[in-house]
Amino acid sequence: MNGFSEECIEVFLRDQSQLFDEPVAETPEEAEAFLEDCMAVVLDSLEEVKEYLEESGADVDGMTLQEIEDASEVFVLPEGKYLVVEG
């Protein structure tokens, strides 16, 4: 596994239902390939997540950092970082 940490892939596999109605990956390899294909990013803070979403064209104006953390495309990682997956 190259681009994403093992923890990142495990969190996505476990929590992918928060963003998708049906599983998009069933193995760590499938999860990593999916994350690479959709150009998911790992960011260090909620402020960076908000900035990234703004630059991606998402309407996050007026959203609190808690609301951003709760967004379906934001996955909280154990190491205190955030995985953003645009479905």
N, CA, C and O atoms as a Tinker XYZ file with bonds, in Angstrom:
   348  protein
     1  N      0.850000   -1.180000    0.000000    73     2
     2  CA     0.000000    0.000000    0.000000    64     1     3
     3  C      0.893000    1.239000    0.000000    63     2     4     5
     4  O      1.735000    1.412000    0.881000    81     3
     5  N      0.700000    2.080000   -0.983000    73     3     6
     6  CA     1.611000    3.203000   -1.139000    64     5     7
     7  C      1.067000    4.517000   -0.580000    63     6     8     9
     8  O      1.637000    5.057000    0.368000    81     7
     9  N     -0.019000    5.041000   -1.143000    73     7    10
    10  CA    -0.439000    6.395000   -0.874000    64     9    11
    11  C     -1.135000    6.646000    0.440000    63    10    12    13
    12  O     -0.989000    7.733000    1.000000    81    11
    13  N     -1.881000    5.698000    0.955000    73    11    14
    14  CA    -2.684000    5.907000    2.153000    64    13    15
    15  C     -2.220000    4.970000    3.261000    63    14    16    17
    16  O     -1.861000    3.820000    3.007000    81    15
    17  N     -2.232000    5.473000    4.490000    73    15    18
    18  CA    -1.814000    4.641000    5.621000    64    17    19
    19  C     -2.793000    3.493000    5.823000    63    18    20    21
    20  O     -3.937000    3.537000    5.372000    81    19
    21  N     -2.316000    2.473000    6.505000    73    19    22
    22  CA    -3.162000    1.321000    6.812000    64    21    23
    23  C     -4.372000    1.750000    7.635000    63    22    24    25
    24  O     -5.485000    1.284000    7.394000    81    23
    25  N     -4.156000    2.648000    8.615000    73    23    26
    26  CA    -5.260000    3.156000    9.445000    64    25    27
    27  C     -6.293000    3.879000    8.596000    63    26    28    29
    28  O     -7.497000    3.719000    8.798000    81    27
    29  N     -5.820000    4.669000    7.651000    73    27    30
    30  CA    -6.699000    5.430000    6.765000    64    29    31
    31  C     -7.588000    4.481000    5.969000    63    30    32    33
    32  O     -8.795000    4.696000    5.864000    81    31
    33  N     -7.002000    3.451000    5.419000    73    31    34
    34  CA    -7.749000    2.471000    4.630000    64    33    35
    35  C     -8.749000    1.720000    5.507000    63    34    36    37
    36  O     -9.883000    1.479000    5.093000    81    35
    37  N     -8.331000    1.349000    6.719000    73    35    38
    38  CA    -9.228000    0.645000    7.632000    64    37    39
    39  C    -10.430000    1.506000    8.009000    63    38    40    41
    40  O    -11.557000    1.012000    8.052000    81    39
    41  N    -10.197000    2.792000    8.284000    73    39    42
    42  CA   -11.294000    3.700000    8.631000    64    41    43
    43  C    -12.257000    3.818000    7.449000    63    42    44    45
    44  O    -13.473000    3.764000    7.634000    81    43
    45  N    -11.725000    3.977000    6.240000    73    43    46
    46  CA   -12.598000    4.085000    5.078000    64    45    47
    47  C    -13.416000    2.810000    4.889000    63    46    48    49
    48  O    -14.625000    2.877000    4.666000    81    47
    49  N    -12.767000    1.650000    4.975000    73    47    50
    50  CA   -13.495000    0.383000    4.824000    64    49    51
    51  C    -14.613000    0.252000    5.855000    63    50    52    53
    52  O    -15.728000   -0.152000    5.528000    81    51
    53  N    -14.306000    0.593000    7.085000    73    51    54
    54  CA   -15.271000    0.461000    8.184000    64    53    55
    55  C    -16.429000    1.452000    8.050000    63    54    56    57
    56  O    -17.578000    1.101000    8.318000    81    55
    57  N    -16.130000    2.694000    7.633000    73    55    58
    58  CA   -17.121000    3.774000    7.682000    64    57    59
    59  C    -17.642000    4.224000    6.324000    63    58    60    61
    60  O    -18.333000    5.239000    6.239000    81    59
    61  N    -17.327000    3.491000    5.261000    73    59    62
    62  CA   -17.724000    3.946000    3.926000    64    61    63
    63  C    -19.231000    4.133000    3.774000    63    62    64    65
    64  O    -19.670000    4.871000    2.891000    81    63
    65  N    -20.025000    3.484000    4.608000    73    63    66
    66  CA   -21.481000    3.622000    4.515000    64    65    67
    67  C    -21.964000    5.020000    4.901000    63    66    68    69
    68  O    -23.110000    5.366000    4.615000    81    67
    69  N    -21.121000    5.830000    5.542000    73    67    70
    70  CA   -21.532000    7.202000    5.860000    64    69    71
    71  C    -21.617000    8.043000    4.587000    63    70    72    73
    72  O    -22.269000    9.087000    4.580000    81    71
    73  N    -20.964000    7.598000    3.509000    73    71    74
    74  CA   -20.962000    8.348000    2.259000    64    73    75
    75  C    -21.679000    7.622000    1.129000    63    74    76    77
    76  O    -22.270000    8.253000    0.252000    81    75
    77  N    -21.624000    6.294000    1.153000    73    75    78
    78  CA   -22.192000    5.506000    0.064000    64    77    79
    79  C    -23.270000    4.558000    0.588000    63    78    80    81
    80  O    -23.157000    4.016000    1.687000    81    79
    81  N    -24.325000    4.367000   -0.228000    73    79    82
    82  CA   -25.409000    3.460000    0.158000    64    81    83
    83  C    -24.978000    1.999000    0.117000    63    82    84    85
    84  O    -25.449000    1.181000    0.906000    81    83
    85  N    -24.078000    1.681000   -0.810000    73    83    86
    86  CA   -23.567000    0.319000   -0.943000    64    85    87
    87  C    -22.042000    0.362000   -0.857000    63    86    88    89
    88  O    -21.437000    1.368000   -1.228000    81    87
    89  N    -21.416000   -0.705000   -0.377000    73    87    90
    90  CA   -19.953000   -0.713000   -0.286000    64    89    91
    91  C    -19.293000   -0.508000   -1.651000    63    90    92    93
    92  O    -19.712000   -1.089000   -2.652000    81    91
    93  N    -18.265000    0.320000   -1.669000    73    91    94
    94  CA   -17.497000    0.526000   -2.897000    64    93    95
    95  C    -16.200000   -0.278000   -2.867000    63    94    96    97
    96  O    -15.510000   -0.402000   -3.878000    81    95
    97  N    -15.879000   -0.820000   -1.693000    73    95    98
    98  CA   -14.671000   -1.627000   -1.538000    64    97    99
    99  C    -14.898000   -2.650000   -0.434000    63    98   100   101
   100  O    -15.570000   -2.377000    0.561000    81    99
   101  N    -14.320000   -3.841000   -0.630000    73    99   102
   102  CA   -14.460000   -4.888000    0.382000    64   101   103
   103  C    -13.126000   -5.336000    0.952000    63   102   104   105
   104  O    -13.082000   -5.986000    1.996000    81   103
   105  N    -12.044000   -4.995000    0.278000    73   103   106
   106  CA   -10.713000   -5.368000    0.758000    64   105   107
   107  C     -9.859000   -4.109000    0.872000    63   106   108   109
   108  O    -10.180000   -3.088000    0.263000    81   107
   109  N     -8.776000   -4.169000    1.646000    73   107   110
   110  CA    -7.888000   -3.012000    1.722000    64   109   111
   111  C     -7.352000   -2.586000    0.338000    63   110   112   113
   112  O     -7.203000   -1.394000    0.070000    81   111
   113  N     -7.075000   -3.539000   -0.508000    73   111   114
   114  CA    -6.558000   -3.212000   -1.841000    64   113   115
   115  C     -7.605000   -2.460000   -2.657000    63   114   116   117
   116  O     -7.288000   -1.477000   -3.326000    81   115
   117  N     -8.857000   -2.925000   -2.600000    73   115   118
   118  CA    -9.945000   -2.238000   -3.310000    64   117   119
   119  C    -10.159000   -0.838000   -2.743000    63   118   120   121
   120  O    -10.400000    0.110000   -3.491000    81   119
   121  N    -10.071000   -0.711000   -1.427000    73   119   122
   122  CA   -10.259000    0.591000   -0.786000    64   121   123
   123  C     -9.173000    1.562000   -1.223000    63   122   124   125
   124  O     -9.458000    2.712000   -1.557000    81   123
   125  N     -7.930000    1.099000   -1.222000    73   123   126
   126  CA    -6.843000    1.982000   -1.630000    64   125   127
   127  C     -6.993000    2.400000   -3.093000    63   126   128   129
   128  O     -6.784000    3.565000   -3.431000    81   127
   129  N     -7.351000    1.458000   -3.953000    73   127   130
   130  CA    -7.543000    1.781000   -5.373000    64   129   131
   131  C     -8.680000    2.788000   -5.536000    63   130   132   133
   132  O     -8.575000    3.717000   -6.336000    81   131
   133  N     -9.766000    2.608000   -4.781000    73   131   134
   134  CA   -10.888000    3.538000   -4.862000    64   133   135
   135  C    -10.464000    4.933000   -4.413000    63   134   136   137
   136  O    -10.770000    5.922000   -5.079000    81   135
   137  N     -9.758000    5.013000   -3.280000    73   135   138
   138  CA    -9.323000    6.310000   -2.766000    64   137   139
   139  C     -8.395000    7.009000   -3.754000    63   138   140   141
   140  O     -8.475000    8.224000   -3.936000    81   139
   141  N     -7.520000    6.243000   -4.388000    73   139   142
   142  CA    -6.632000    6.830000   -5.396000    64   141   143
   143  C     -7.422000    7.309000   -6.604000    63   142   144   145
   144  O     -7.168000    8.396000   -7.124000    81   143
   145  N     -8.387000    6.494000   -7.058000    73   143   146
   146  CA    -9.189000    6.843000   -8.238000    64   145   147
   147  C    -10.002000    8.116000   -8.028000    63   146   148   149
   148  O    -10.132000    8.927000   -8.944000    81   147
   149  N    -10.547000    8.294000   -6.837000    73   147   150
   150  CA   -11.367000    9.478000   -6.594000    64   149   151
   151  C    -10.536000   10.635000   -6.025000    63   150   152   153
   152  O    -11.079000   11.661000   -5.614000    81   151
   153  N     -9.245000   10.456000   -6.009000    73   151   154
   154  CA    -8.303000   11.480000   -5.563000    64   153   155
   155  C     -8.639000   12.010000   -4.164000    63   154   156   157
   156  O     -8.661000   13.218000   -3.926000    81   155
   157  N     -8.895000   11.081000   -3.257000    73   155   158
   158  CA    -9.138000   11.432000   -1.858000    64   157   159
   159  C     -7.874000   12.060000   -1.287000    63   158   160   161
   160  O     -6.770000   11.799000   -1.765000    81   159
   161  N     -8.041000   12.883000   -0.270000    73   159   162
   162  CA    -6.899000   13.551000    0.354000    64   161   163
   163  C     -6.941000   13.376000    1.863000    63   162   164   165
   164  O     -8.008000   13.239000    2.462000    81   163
   165  N     -5.758000   13.383000    2.461000    73   163   166
   166  CA    -5.626000   13.370000    3.920000    64   165   167
   167  C     -5.124000   14.747000    4.323000    63   166   168   169
   168  O     -4.109000   15.226000    3.817000    81   167
   169  N     -5.846000   15.372000    5.237000    73   167   170
   170  CA    -5.502000   16.724000    5.676000    64   169   171
   171  C     -5.277000   16.729000    7.183000    63   170   172   173
   172  O     -5.791000   15.875000    7.905000    81   171
   173  N     -4.495000   17.711000    7.646000    73   171   174
   174  CA    -4.054000   17.745000    9.040000    64   173   175
   175  C     -5.031000   18.374000   10.022000    63   174   176   177
   176  O     -4.952000   18.103000   11.220000    81   175
   177  N     -5.952000   19.208000    9.543000    73   175   178
   178  CA    -6.847000   19.903000   10.481000    64   177   179
   179  C     -8.191000   20.176000    9.825000    63   178   180   181
   180  O     -8.328000   20.094000    8.604000    81   179
   181  N     -9.169000   20.497000   10.639000    73   179   182
   182  CA   -10.490000   20.846000   10.106000    64   181   183
   183  C    -10.432000   22.145000    9.315000    63   182   184   185
   184  O    -11.193000   22.330000    8.365000    81   183
   185  N     -9.533000   23.044000    9.700000    73   183   186
   186  CA    -9.369000   24.283000    8.937000    64   185   187
   187  C     -8.906000   23.960000    7.515000    63   186   188   189
   188  O     -9.384000   24.559000    6.551000    81   187
   189  N     -7.969000   23.007000    7.388000    73   187   190
   190  CA    -7.504000   22.584000    6.063000    64   189   191
   191  C     -8.627000   21.895000    5.292000    63   190   192   193
   192  O     -8.744000   22.068000    4.079000    81   191
   193  N     -9.452000   21.115000    5.987000    73   191   194
   194  CA   -10.581000   20.453000    5.336000    64   193   195
   195  C    -11.537000   21.504000    4.785000    63   194   196   197
   196  O    -11.984000   21.396000    3.643000    81   195
   197  N    -11.854000   22.515000    5.584000    73   195   198
   198  CA   -12.762000   23.574000    5.144000    64   197   199
   199  C    -12.191000   24.287000    3.920000    63   198   200   201
   200  O    -12.906000   24.530000    2.947000    81   199
   201  N    -10.913000   24.618000    3.971000    73   199   202
   202  CA   -10.258000   25.294000    2.847000    64   201   203
   203  C    -10.284000   24.417000    1.593000    63   202   204   205
   204  O    -10.558000   24.904000    0.496000    81   203
   205  N    -10.003000   23.138000    1.759000    73   203   206
   206  CA   -10.021000   22.206000    0.632000    64   205   207
   207  C    -11.423000   22.126000    0.016000    63   206   208   209
   208  O    -11.574000   22.173000   -1.205000    81   207
   209  N    -12.438000   22.007000    0.863000    73   207   210
   210  CA   -13.813000   21.918000    0.371000    64   209   211
   211  C    -14.215000   23.201000   -0.354000    63   210   212   213
   212  O    -14.874000   23.149000   -1.392000    81   211
   213  N    -13.818000   24.353000    0.194000    73   211   214
   214  CA   -14.108000   25.634000   -0.463000    64   213   215
   215  C    -13.477000   25.669000   -1.854000    63   214   216   217
   216  O    -14.124000   26.060000   -2.826000    81   215
   217  N    -12.204000   25.256000   -1.943000    73   215   218
   218  CA   -11.491000   25.265000   -3.217000    64   217   219
   219  C    -12.094000   24.270000   -4.205000    63   218   220   221
   220  O    -11.975000   24.443000   -5.418000    81   219
   221  N    -12.741000   23.229000   -3.681000    73   219   222
   222  CA   -13.378000   22.224000   -4.532000    64   221   223
   223  C    -14.767000   22.650000   -4.991000    63   222   224   225
   224  O    -15.412000   21.946000   -5.768000    81   223
   225  N    -15.222000   23.793000   -4.514000    73   223   226
   226  CA   -16.521000   24.309000   -4.927000    64   225   227
   227  C    -17.672000   23.965000   -4.005000    63   226   228   229
   228  O    -18.823000   24.268000   -4.319000    81   227
   229  N    -17.390000   23.344000   -2.883000    73   227   230
   230  CA   -18.453000   23.013000   -1.929000    64   229   231
   231  C    -18.903000   24.275000   -1.197000    63   230   232   233
   232  O    -18.094000   25.156000   -0.906000    81   231
   233  N    -20.175000   24.352000   -0.909000    73   231   234
   234  CA   -20.717000   25.499000   -0.189000    64   233   235
   235  C    -20.596000   25.245000    1.312000    63   234   236   237
   236  O    -21.503000   24.686000    1.928000    81   235
   237  N    -19.484000   25.653000    1.888000    73   235   238
   238  CA   -19.251000   25.456000    3.320000    64   237   239
   239  C    -19.296000   26.773000    4.079000    63   238   240   241
   240  O    -19.010000   26.821000    5.275000    81   239
   241  N    -19.656000   27.831000    3.381000    73   239   242
   242  CA   -19.740000   29.148000    4.003000    64   241   243
   243  C    -20.769000   29.107000    5.135000    63   242   244   245
   244  O    -21.913000   28.701000    4.929000    81   243
   245  N    -20.364000   29.520000    6.298000    73   243   246
   246  CA   -21.259000   29.533000    7.444000    64   245   247
   247  C    -21.288000   28.236000    8.233000    63   246   248   249
   248  O    -21.914000   28.172000    9.291000    81   247
   249  N    -20.619000   27.195000    7.734000    73   247   250
   250  CA   -20.587000   25.925000    8.471000    64   249   251
   251  C    -19.566000   26.013000    9.602000    63   250   252   253
   252  O    -18.487000   26.583000    9.436000    81   251
   253  N    -19.916000   25.450000   10.736000    73   251   254
   254  CA   -18.958000   25.383000   11.834000    64   253   255
   255  C    -17.970000   24.248000   11.556000    63   254   256   257
   256  O    -18.217000   23.395000   10.703000    81   255
   257  N    -16.864000   24.247000   12.275000    73   255   258
   258  CA   -15.888000   23.163000   12.115000    64   257   259
   259  C    -16.505000   21.821000   12.516000    63   258   260   261
   260  O    -16.169000   20.789000   11.937000    81   259
   261  N    -17.401000   21.830000   13.498000    73   259   262
   262  CA   -18.083000   20.591000   13.906000    64   261   263
   263  C    -18.973000   20.084000   12.776000    63   262   264   265
   264  O    -19.022000   18.880000   12.524000    81   263
   265  N    -19.672000   20.979000   12.098000    73   263   266
   266  CA   -20.514000   20.573000   10.969000    64   265   267
   267  C    -19.666000   20.013000    9.825000    63   266   268   269
   268  O    -20.071000   19.072000    9.142000    81   267
   269  N    -18.503000   20.595000    9.628000    73   267   270
   270  CA   -17.600000   20.087000    8.586000    64   269   271
   271  C    -17.099000   18.699000    8.974000    63   270   272   273
   272  O    -17.048000   17.799000    8.136000    81   271
   273  N    -16.730000   18.524000   10.233000    73   271   274
   274  CA   -16.271000   17.211000   10.699000    64   273   275
   275  C    -17.367000   16.158000   10.542000    63   274   276   277
   276  O    -17.071000   14.991000   10.285000    81   275
   277  N    -18.621000   16.557000   10.693000    73   275   278
   278  CA   -19.754000   15.635000   10.591000    64   277   279
   279  C    -20.205000   15.386000    9.145000    63   278   280   281
   280  O    -21.079000   14.552000    8.907000    81   279
   281  N    -19.623000   16.094000    8.191000    73   279   282
   282  CA   -20.023000   15.927000    6.786000    64   281   283
   283  C    -19.721000   14.500000    6.331000    63   282   284   285
   284  O    -18.728000   13.903000    6.748000    81   283
   285  N    -20.587000   13.960000    5.471000    73   283   286
   286  CA   -20.455000   12.557000    5.061000    64   285   287
   287  C    -19.153000   12.267000    4.331000    63   286   288   289
   288  O    -18.674000   11.133000    4.366000    81   287
   289  N    -18.565000   13.263000    3.669000    73   287   290
   290  CA   -17.333000   13.014000    2.926000    64   289   291
   291  C    -16.064000   13.163000    3.765000    63   290   292   293
   292  O    -14.957000   12.985000    3.256000    81   291
   293  N    -16.223000   13.490000    5.049000    73   291   294
   294  CA   -15.080000   13.669000    5.947000    64   293   295
   295  C    -15.006000   12.486000    6.912000    63   294   296   297
   296  O    -15.948000   12.204000    7.652000    81   295
   297  N    -13.867000   11.809000    6.885000    73   295   298
   298  CA   -13.631000   10.658000    7.755000    64   297   299
   299  C    -12.556000   11.051000    8.768000    63   298   300   301
   300  O    -11.463000   11.472000    8.388000    81   299
   301  N    -12.869000   10.912000   10.050000    73   299   302
   302  CA   -11.919000   11.257000   11.107000    64   301   303
   303  C    -10.963000   10.084000   11.290000    63   302   304   305
   304  O    -11.389000    8.950000   11.512000    81   303
   305  N     -9.676000   10.366000   11.194000    73   303   306
   306  CA    -8.655000    9.328000   11.331000    64   305   307
   307  C     -8.113000    9.295000   12.757000    63   306   308   309
   308  O     -8.078000   10.329000   13.424000    81   307
   309  N     -7.691000    8.128000   13.235000    73   307   310
   310  CA    -7.205000    8.000000   14.614000    64   309   311
   311  C     -6.024000    8.909000   14.937000    63   310   312   313
   312  O     -5.886000    9.349000   16.078000    81   311
   313  N     -5.176000    9.199000   13.960000    73   311   314
   314  CA    -3.991000   10.011000   14.241000    64   313   315
   315  C     -4.300000   11.502000   14.277000    63   314   316   317
   316  O     -3.383000   12.324000   14.297000    81   315
   317  N     -5.594000   11.861000   14.285000    73   315   318
   318  CA    -5.975000   13.269000   14.384000    64   317   319
   319  C     -6.035000   13.992000   13.046000    63   318   320   321
   320  O     -6.149000   15.217000   13.003000    81   319
   321  N     -5.959000   13.244000   11.969000    73   319   322
   322  CA    -6.063000   13.825000   10.638000    64   321   323
   323  C     -7.441000   13.504000   10.067000    63   322   324   325
   324  O     -8.266000   12.857000   10.712000    81   323
   325  N     -7.667000   13.970000    8.847000    73   323   326
   326  CA    -8.978000   13.822000    8.222000    64   325   327
   327  C     -8.807000   13.339000    6.782000    63   326   328   329
   328  O     -7.987000   13.864000    6.028000    81   327
   329  N     -9.598000   12.329000    6.418000    73   327   330
   330  CA    -9.650000   11.831000    5.061000    64   329   331
   331  C    -10.875000   12.450000    4.409000    63   330   332   333
   332  O    -11.981000   12.346000    4.939000    81   331
   333  N    -10.684000   13.099000    3.252000    73   331   334
   334  CA   -11.805000   13.686000    2.531000    64   333   335
   335  C    -11.981000   12.905000    1.235000    63   334   336   337
   336  O    -11.068000   12.813000    0.414000    81   335
   337  N    -13.189000   12.341000    1.070000    73   335   338
   338  CA   -13.511000   11.529000   -0.098000    64   337   339
   339  C    -14.704000   12.183000   -0.782000    63   338   340   341
   340  O    -15.783000   12.295000   -0.200000    81   339
   341  N    -14.502000   12.606000   -2.005000    73   339   342
   342  CA   -15.619000   13.209000   -2.738000    64   341   343
   343  C    -16.291000   12.130000   -3.557000    63   342   344   345
   344  O    -15.733000   11.637000   -4.537000    81   343
   345  N    -17.506000   11.763000   -3.144000    73   343   346
   346  CA   -18.235000   10.689000   -3.787000    64   345   347
   347  C    -18.947000   11.199000   -4.993000    63   346   348
   348  O    -19.626000   10.434000   -5.678000    81   347
